[in-house]
Structure formats: structure tokens, C-alpha cells
Amino acid sequence: MPLTQQNNQEKQLLHKLRPSRIVLPVLLGLSVVGFMFWRSYQPGDLAPLAHAKLHWLLLMLAVLVARDAGYVYRIRHIAERELTWRASLDVIMLWEFASCVLPSAAGGTSVAPFILNKEGISLGKSLAYVMVTALLDNLYYVITVPLVVLLAGNALYPHEVLQGGLITTLRVAFVFSYISVTVYAGLMLYALFINPLAVKRLLVRLFSLRGLRRWRAKAYQHGNEMVWASAQLRGNGARYWLRAALSTAFVWTARYAVIGCIIAAFIDVSAGEFALIFGRNLTYKVILLIAITPGGAGIAEGAFPTFFGKFIGTPTMTNFIVLLYRIVTYYLYLVLGAIFLPRWITRIFGHPEPAASQPA
């Protein structure tokens, strides 16, 4: 890649991640929560706060710390220990920050290869390692959904709030999402381990069809990335893949358990209800996947009561738990990213990047 083009890409990516970008998602999210509080507040609805269960709050914090530690361990292991622990922590914090300030469809995965490359890992390996994380994340979803559907059935859908056509729409979106992720995961498995050139040709032909041609160049690039990644990953043994898979299962299980821990801290929930809350995260995720706002800001807050309100009770208490949930899983990482990014830029480039201080 020409040096000028590479420098331009670096500037564009750093511009996307400038700390000032936290303003819009914070305003969106807090505005939605504020409106929901204004519309639903009733005196006495927050009484459960006086009986908060400290052990559940501590467990929530432990789950959050364990999840992030799992992410740090996973990226260092997948990168074959080419990253130090310090670099691994920076990568994860910046990856989370990118997921918070970019639309959900793009997420942190779009900038992760750049971050890894700047940590001294070759571009080919950086792309390969990011593809491994994406593949494992998708496989976790593919494996978990049938288990949850088998155990929860129709209870996965919020029939108590949505009726008729809306439930049907959600069900169709959930099934479509699952099929799409399964097909994509299957293609990635085939490309990475069997025949990457065949998948590359398939992508190029598919996106040469009328109506899809505008994305042909990106499909060609993605096909090339799969070929490079396959070349980098050949030869990794079973121990490598086992540890990567187990750490992926750990971090995603922890991620989905956070909502249950928060609700249980204020509301009595049975083991069955806790498991159902975990399962509803999978249908809730469909809404976040199609969100066009940075990190799903505003949409995630607005959709939360639909999926989890039945376990909490009053709308006011539900809105409080929405706010707490987004603070510990979203706004916290906006703040951490705004702290880690300038330090990372100084460590990597040797001086603060001017784009980081530009206004939104």
C-alpha cells in the first residue's frame, strides 16, 4: 500500500475515533432515557432501590471485569502473544470505544486491523486475527441460539408487550439474522480452512449481479482478506483453537449475564427467569444489529423495556435499570476510550494526533 494512501487511511480512522464523538451518542441515549422517565415516573416506583442486594451488584462488577479480562486474554492468545498485556488492554479498550462511537453495523471490527497493525503486527496477520474473533463470535451465536430456543421457546419473544404483526416481524428478523450469521460463519470456515479462492470468486460473482455491483470492490477486498487470513492461520493446532473458542464462550456468556445481574440486584428473580433474561438478550441483539446510531444509542435504551420490562415491574424502575445497564456497558467505555485513545496515540505516534481534538 502506498505510504500516502496509508497515511490518509490512518487520518480517516483516527478522525472517526476522535474523543469528541462521544457527545452525540451520550445525548441520544440520555435524551431517550430522560423522556421515558418523564413519561412514566410515579412517586414510590423507585422503592426497590432501598432494598438493593449488594452481592448481586458486586457480582455484576465481577462479571464486567472478568469479561474485559477475557477479551484481553483472547486477543493476546489469538495474536499468538505478539501483543504485550499492556498492548492487549489498549487494543480492547479502543475496540470497545470504536463499537460505541460507530454504527452497530460497522462496529469496532472495521478499525481493529488498523489498531493491531499499529501495534507492530503485519497487516495480513492483523486481518487474520480480526477474522478469527469475528468467526468465533458468530459461531457462539450460531451454537447458543438453538439451545436457548429449545429451552425458552416462544418466551424468547416479548408477547406481553408486542402483539400480532410486531411479534411476527421480530420473529422473522430473528430467524433472518440467525440464518445470515450461520451462512456467513459457514463461508468463513470454508474460506479460512478449506478453499479461500473459491469463496473469493463466489463473492465477486455474487456482487457482480445487477443491484449489488456498487459493493463489488468491497467484496473483492473482503475475498482477498480471507485469502490472506487463511495463509496466516494454517498450521495453528487444536490447542490454539480450543483456547480461543473457550475464551470466546466465556466473554459472550459474561456479556449476556450482565442484565440479569442488574435486575436481580433490585428485583427477586428465579433461576428460570434469570435464564430467560439471558435468552432474551439474543432477540434484543437483533435490534442492536440493525441500529444505525453510534453503538445503538437511543435505540438500545428505547427497546430495553420491551424485552426486559416484564421482569422488573414498574416503568420507572425499568428506566432506572436501563440507565444503569447502559452506564456500565456503554457510557463507561465511551469515557475509557476517550482516556485510552490519546495515550495510545502518544505511545504509537509519539505525539498527540491533531484530529483527536477536532470538533464533532
C-alpha positions in Angstrom: 0.0 0.0 0.0 1.5 3.4 -1.0 2.7 5.4 2.0 0.5 8.4 1.2 -2.7 6.2 0.9 -1.8 4.5 4.2 -1.3 7.9 5.9 -4.7 9.1 4.6 -6.4 6.0 5.9 -4.8 6.5 9.3 -6.0 10.0 9.5 -9.5 9.0 8.5 -9.7 6.2 11.1 -8.3 8.5 13.8 -10.8 11.1 12.8 -13.6 8.6 13.2 -12.3 7.7 16.7 -11.8 11.3 18.0 -13.0 11.6 21.6 -15.4 14.4 20.7 -17.6 11.7 19.0 -18.8 10.6 22.4 -21.1 13.7 22.6 -23.7 12.5 20.1 -24.3 9.0 21.5 -24.5 10.3 25.0 -27.0 13.0 24.1 -29.1 10.4 22.1 -29.1 7.8 24.9 -29.7 10.2 27.8 -32.4 12.0 25.9 -34.3 8.8 25.3 -34.0 7.7 28.9 -34.9 11.2 30.2 -38.0 11.1 28.0 -39.0 7.7 29.3 -38.5 8.9 32.9 -40.6 12.0 32.3 -43.4 9.9 30.7 -43.6 7.1 33.3 -42.4 8.5 36.6 -44.7 7.8 39.6 -43.8 8.5 43.3 -42.8 5.4 45.1 -41.8 3.4 41.9 -38.2 3.5 42.9 -38.7 1.9 46.3 -36.8 -1.3 45.4 -33.6 0.8 45.3 -33.7 0.9 49.1 -33.5 -2.9 49.2 -30.7 -3.4 46.7 -28.8 -6.6 47.1 -25.1 -5.8 47.4 -23.9 -9.3 46.4 -25.6 -9.0 43.1 -24.1 -5.6 42.4 -20.7 -7.0 43.3 -21.3 -9.9 41.1 -22.2 -7.6 38.2 -18.9 -5.7 38.7 -17.1 -9.0 38.8 -18.7 -10.2 35.6 -17.8 -6.9 33.9 -14.2 -7.1 35.0 -14.0 -10.8 34.1 -15.5 -10.1 30.6 -12.9 -7.5 29.8 -10.1 -9.6 31.2 -11.4 -12.4 29.0 -11.3 -10.1 26.0 -7.7 -9.1 26.8 -6.6 -12.7 27.2 -8.4 -13.7 24.0 -6.8 -11.1 21.7 -3.4 -11.8 23.1 -3.8 -15.5 22.6 -5.3 -15.2 19.1 -2.4 -12.8 18.2 0.0 -15.6 19.3 1.4 -13.4 22.1 2.7 -10.9 19.7 1.0 -8.3 21.9 2.1 -7.4 25.4 -0.6 -7.4 28.1 -0.4 -3.5 28.0 -0.9 -3.5 24.3 -3.7 -6.1 24.5 -5.6 -3.9 27.0 -5.2 -0.9 24.8 -6.5 -2.8 21.8 -9.6 -4.0 23.6 -10.4 -0.6 25.1 -10.0 1.1 21.7 -12.0 -1.7 20.0 -14.9 -1.2 22.6 -14.7 2.5 22.1 -15.0 2.1 18.3 -18.0 -0.1 18.8 -19.6 2.7 20.9 -19.0 5.6 18.5 -19.6 3.9 15.2 -22.9 2.4 13.9 -23.5 -1.1 15.1 -23.3 -2.5 11.5 -19.7 -1.2 11.3 -18.6 -1.6 15.0 -15.1 -1.9 16.2 -14.2 -4.7 13.8 -13.8 -2.2 11.0 -10.9 -0.4 12.8 -9.4 -3.3 14.7 -7.0 -4.4 11.9 -5.6 -0.8 11.9 -5.1 -0.8 15.7 -3.4 -4.2 15.6 -1.2 -3.2 12.7 -0.1 -0.1 14.6 0.9 -2.4 17.5 3.6 -3.9 15.2 1.6 -6.8 13.7 1.7 -7.2 9.9 -1.4 -6.2 8.0 -2.0 -9.8 6.9 -1.9 -11.1 10.4 -4.0 -8.3 11.8 -6.7 -9.1 9.3 -6.4 -12.8 10.1 -6.7 -12.2 13.9 -9.7 -10.0 13.5 -11.4 -12.5 11.3 -10.8 -15.2 13.9 -12.5 -13.1 16.5 -15.4 -12.4 14.2 -15.7 -16.1 13.2 -15.7 -17.3 16.9 -18.2 -14.6 17.9 -20.5 -15.7 15.1 -20.1 -19.4 16.0 -21.0 -18.7 19.6 -24.3 -17.1 18.4 -24.9 -20.0 15.9 -24.5 -22.6 18.7 -26.2 -20.7 21.5 -29.4 -19.7 19.7 -30.8 -23.3 19.1 -30.1 -24.2 22.8 -31.9 -21.1 24.0 -34.8 -21.6 21.6 -35.1 -25.2 22.7 -35.3 -24.2 26.4 -37.3 -21.0 26.2 -39.5 -21.4 23.1 -41.9 -18.6 22.5 -41.0 -17.0 25.8 -38.0 -15.5 24.0 -40.3 -13.0 22.4 -42.0 -10.2 24.4 -45.6 -11.3 23.8 -46.6 -9.3 26.9 -45.8 -6.1 25.1 -45.9 -6.8 21.4 -48.8 -8.3 19.6 -49.7 -9.8 16.2 -47.7 -8.3 13.4 -45.0 -6.9 15.6 -44.2 -10.3 17.1 -44.2 -11.8 13.6 -41.8 -9.1 12.4 -39.5 -9.7 15.3 -39.6 -13.4 14.8 -38.8 -13.1 11.1 -36.0 -10.6 11.8 -34.6 -13.0 14.4 -34.7 -16.0 12.1 -33.2 -14.0 9.2 -30.5 -12.7 11.5 -29.7 -16.3 12.6 -29.6 -17.6 9.0 -27.4 -14.8 7.8 -24.9 -15.2 10.7 -24.9 -19.0 10.1 -24.3 -18.7 6.3 -21.6 -16.1 6.9 -19.9 -18.2 9.6 -20.0 -21.2 7.3 -18.4 -19.2 4.4 -15.7 -18.0 6.8 -15.0 -21.5 8.0 -14.8 -22.8 4.4 -12.6 -19.9 3.3 -10.2 -19.9 6.2 -9.6 -23.7 6.4 -10.6 -25.3 3.0 -10.7 -23.1 -0.1 -10.4 -19.3 0.2 -10.0 -18.8 -3.5 -13.4 -20.4 -4.2 -15.1 -18.1 -1.6 -13.4 -15.1 -3.1 -14.7 -16.0 -6.6 -18.1 -16.6 -5.2 -18.2 -13.1 -3.5 -17.0 -11.4 -6.7 -19.6 -13.1 -8.9 -22.4 -12.5 -6.4 -21.6 -8.8 -6.1 -21.3 -8.6 -9.9 -25.1 -9.0 -10.2 -27.2 -6.0 -11.1 -28.2 -4.2 -7.9 -25.1 -5.4 -6.0 -22.4 -4.0 -8.2 -21.8 -1.0 -6.0 -20.3 -3.3 -3.4 -18.2 -5.4 -5.8 -15.0 -3.6 -4.9 -15.6 -4.3 -1.2 -16.5 -7.9 -1.9 -13.2 -8.3 -3.8 -11.3 -6.7 -0.9 -13.0 -9.0 1.6 -12.2 -12.0 -0.6 -8.5 -11.0 -0.6 -8.6 -10.6 3.1 -9.9 -14.2 3.5 -7.1 -15.5 1.3 -4.5 -13.6 3.4 -6.1 -14.7 6.6 -6.2 -18.4 5.5 -2.5 -18.3 4.7 -1.7 -16.8 8.1 -3.8 -19.2 10.2 -2.8 -22.5 8.5 -0.9 -24.7 10.9 -2.3 -23.5 14.2 -3.0 -26.6 16.3 -6.0 -27.8 18.3 -4.8 -26.1 21.5 -4.8 -22.7 19.8 -8.4 -23.1 18.6 -9.6 -24.7 21.9 -8.4 -21.8 24.0 -9.7 -19.2 21.5 -13.2 -20.9 21.5 -13.4 -21.3 25.3 -12.4 -17.6 25.9 -15.0 -16.5 23.3 -17.7 -18.6 25.1 -16.6 -17.1 28.4 -16.7 -13.4 27.3 -20.0 -13.7 25.5 -21.7 -15.6 28.3 -20.5 -12.9 30.7 -21.7 -10.2 28.4 -25.2 -11.6 28.2 -25.3 -12.2 32.0 -24.9 -8.6 33.0 -28.6 -7.6 32.5 -29.7 -10.5 34.7 -27.3 -9.5 37.5 -28.5 -5.9 37.4 -32.2 -6.9 37.5 -31.5 -9.4 40.3 -29.8 -6.7 42.4 -33.2 -4.9 42.8 -35.9 -7.4 41.9 -36.3 -11.0 43.1 -35.8 -13.3 40.1 -35.9 -17.1 40.0 -33.2 -19.2 38.3 -35.6 -19.8 35.4 -36.3 -16.1 35.0 -32.6 -15.4 35.1 -32.0 -17.9 32.3 -34.9 -16.4 30.3 -33.4 -12.9 30.7 -30.1 -14.4 29.3 -32.0 -15.8 26.4 -33.9 -12.6 25.6 -30.5 -10.9 25.1 -30.3 -12.9 21.8 -33.5 -11.4 20.5 -32.6 -8.0 21.9 -29.4 -8.2 20.0 -31.3 -8.3 16.7 -32.5 -4.7 17.4 -28.9 -3.6 18.1 -27.6 -5.2 14.9 -29.8 -3.1 12.7 -29.4 0.1 14.7 -27.9 3.0 12.6 -26.9 5.2 15.5 -23.5 5.1 17.1 -23.4 2.0 19.3 -27.2 1.8 19.0 -27.5 4.9 21.2 -31.1 5.8 21.8 -32.4 2.7 20.1 -30.9 0.3 22.7 -32.4 2.4 25.5 -35.8 2.6 23.9 -36.1 -1.1 23.1 -34.9 -2.3 26.5 -38.3 -2.1 28.3 -39.9 -4.1 25.6 -37.7 -7.1 26.2 -37.0 -6.9 29.9 -39.7 -4.8 31.5 -41.8 -7.8 32.5 -39.1 -9.0 34.8 -38.8 -5.6 36.6 -42.3 -4.3 37.2 -42.9 -0.6 37.1 -41.8 1.5 34.1 -39.9 3.9 36.3 -37.8 1.1 37.8 -37.3 -0.3 34.4 -36.0 3.0 33.2 -33.6 3.2 36.1 -32.2 -0.3 35.2 -31.9 0.8 31.6 -29.8 3.7 32.7 -27.6 1.6 35.0 -27.2 -1.1 32.3 -26.1 1.5 29.7 -23.8 3.2 32.1 -21.8 0.1 32.9 -21.8 -1.4 29.4 -21.8 1.6 27.1 -21.1 5.1 28.6 -18.3 3.7 30.7 -16.5 2.6 27.6 -17.0 5.9 25.9 -15.2 7.5 28.9 -12.5 4.8 28.9 -12.0 5.2 25.2 -11.6 8.9 25.5 -8.9 8.3 28.1 -7.1 5.4 26.4 -7.1 6.9 22.8 -4.9 9.9 23.4 -2.4 7.9 25.4 -2.3 5.2 22.7 -1.8 7.8 20.0 1.1 9.3 22.0 2.6 5.8 22.6 2.3 4.8 18.9 2.9 8.0 17.0 5.0 9.8 19.6 2.7 12.9 19.7 -1.0 13.6 20.1 -2.9 13.4 16.8 -4.5 16.8 15.9 -7.6 15.0 14.6 -8.4 13.8 18.0 -9.2 17.3 19.2 -11.4 18.4 16.2 -15.0 19.2 17.0 -17.7 16.7 16.1 
